[in-house]
Amino acid sequence: MKISSPAFGPGAFIPVEFTCDGANISPPLTIGDVPMHTKSLALIMDDPDAPMGLWVHWLVWNIPPDTTHIEKGLRVPWPQGVTSSRKAFYGGPCPPPGTHRYYFKLYALDKMLELRPSAQKHDLEKAMEGHILAQAQAMGRYSRQHKVQDSASGHNY
């Protein structure tokens, strides 16, 4: 199984558009090679470099297994859990000084999940236990003092 983003390569800097310094919208994601018997997908985005420990930026579950793209800034129609910011939607990178890594973790599951809307990461992980058929991840980095500008497009990254 694969997950990637056309907005940034593996380990590359996430464009400012997808952070609190920009529009704070979710980046486009591409999903591929989902196992045949998958009933649903789940997505967790987190930052292991946060000073207070792991910071959860996005939780989504019951994504249809035939999903191949999640459009940038999409108001996802699937259930979303409560992040470390105590919100049930995407919250982009907004780190204190230093470069942080942001992992987009995708899970193929053999069932649909029944979770309450206030579910948090530990609830999602517990519900997925014993039901993960495959997993994949993409990682991007971001640093508020490292906004690179693309000279061709004029965009900050």
Secondary structure, 3 states (H helix, E strand, C coil): CEEEECCECCCCECCHHHCCCCCCCCCCEEEECCCCCCCEEEEEEEECCCCCCCEEEEEEEEECCCCCEECCCCCCCCCECCCCCCCCCCCCCCCCCCCEEEEEEEEEECCCCCCCCCCCHHHHHHHHCCCEEEEEEEEEEECCCCCCECCCCCCEC
